[in-house]
Amino acid sequence: MKLEDLQVYSQSMDLAEQIWIVVHKWDYFAKDNVGKQLVRAADSISANISEGFGRFHYRENINFVYYSRGSFFETKTWLVKARNRQLIEENDFNLLITGLDDFGLRLNNYIKSIGKNENN
């Protein structure tokens, strides 16, 4: 199996690109303070999934996927901050949060599937 075949990886890549498009439109101050944190958190999700995928042992993989899960929650937090600070349109916020919630379910299922391989 290739990394690109993992739905959870592909979805995380898509979400990060959607966030990039939104943040790219912000003014310098917003980008520098909230935007950088939001983009880094979103990019970290897929980066950790890919790093874990490339590891030899399932325990290393699961550790990196847990880091990815932490970045997922951080991304949600920065999105809420962006909405609260009126940096993001409500419609864009709702689309991104809905996508992240769906992704979160996939990520948890991926974590469970890795754990099933523990005895192998």
C-alpha positions in Angstrom: 0.0 0.0 0.0 1.2 3.5 -0.8 0.8 6.5 1.5 -1.4 8.2 -1.1 -3.8 5.3 -0.9 -4.7 6.2 2.7 -8.0 8.1 2.7 -7.1 9.7 6.0 -3.9 11.1 4.6 -5.5 12.4 1.4 -8.3 14.1 3.4 -5.8 15.7 5.7 -3.9 17.0 2.7 -7.1 18.5 1.2 -8.1 20.1 4.5 -4.7 21.8 4.8 -4.9 23.2 1.3 -8.4 24.5 2.0 -7.1 26.3 5.1 -4.1 27.7 3.2 -6.5 29.2 0.6 -8.5 30.9 3.4 -5.4 32.2 5.4 -3.6 33.4 2.3 -6.2 36.2 1.9 -5.7 37.6 5.4 -3.7 40.8 6.1 -0.2 40.6 7.4 -1.0 40.9 11.1 -3.7 38.2 11.0 -1.4 35.9 9.0 1.5 36.5 11.3 -0.4 35.8 14.5 -3.2 33.3 13.9 -2.6 32.3 10.3 0.9 30.8 10.8 -0.3 28.8 13.8 -3.4 27.5 11.9 -1.5 26.6 8.8 1.3 24.9 10.7 -1.2 22.9 12.8 -3.1 21.8 9.7 0.1 20.9 7.8 1.3 18.9 10.8 -1.7 16.6 10.6 -0.7 15.0 7.3 3.1 15.4 8.0 2.7 13.2 11.1 0.5 10.6 9.3 3.2 10.3 6.6 6.1 10.1 9.0 4.3 7.4 11.0 3.5 5.5 7.8 7.1 5.5 6.9 8.2 4.0 10.2 9.1 0.3 10.4 7.2 -0.7 13.6 3.5 -0.2 14.2 4.2 1.4 17.6 6.2 4.2 16.0 3.4 4.6 13.5 0.7 4.9 16.1 2.8 7.4 18.1 3.0 9.7 15.1 -0.7 9.3 14.4 -1.3 10.4 18.0 0.8 13.5 17.2 -1.4 14.0 14.2 -4.5 13.8 16.4 -3.1 16.5 18.6 -2.5 18.7 15.6 -6.1 18.0 14.5 -7.4 19.4 17.8 -5.0 22.3 17.6 -6.3 23.1 14.1 -9.8 23.2 15.4 -8.8 25.5 18.2 -7.1 28.0 15.8 -10.2 27.9 13.5 -12.4 28.8 16.4 -10.0 31.6 17.3 -10.1 32.8 13.7 -13.9 32.8 13.7 -14.1 34.6 17.1 -11.7 37.3 15.8 -13.8 37.6 12.6 -10.9 36.5 10.3 -12.9 33.8 8.6 -16.3 33.9 7.0 -18.9 31.9 8.9 -19.6 29.8 5.8 -15.9 28.9 5.3 -15.7 28.2 9.0 -18.6 25.8 8.9 -17.3 24.0 5.9 -13.9 23.5 7.4 -15.2 22.5 10.8 -17.5 19.9 9.2 -14.6 18.6 7.1 -12.4 18.4 10.2 -15.1 16.6 12.2 -15.5 14.0 9.4 -11.7 13.7 9.3 -11.5 13.2 13.0 -13.7 10.1 12.8 -11.5 8.7 10.0 -8.4 9.4 12.0 -9.8 7.6 15.1 -10.7 4.7 12.9 -7.2 4.7 11.4 -5.7 4.7 14.9 -7.9 1.7 15.9 -6.9 -0.2 12.7 -3.2 0.3 13.6 -3.8 -1.0 17.1 -5.3 -4.2 15.7 -1.9 -5.0 14.2 -0.3 -5.0 17.6 -0.1 -8.8 18.0 1.2 -9.3 14.4 
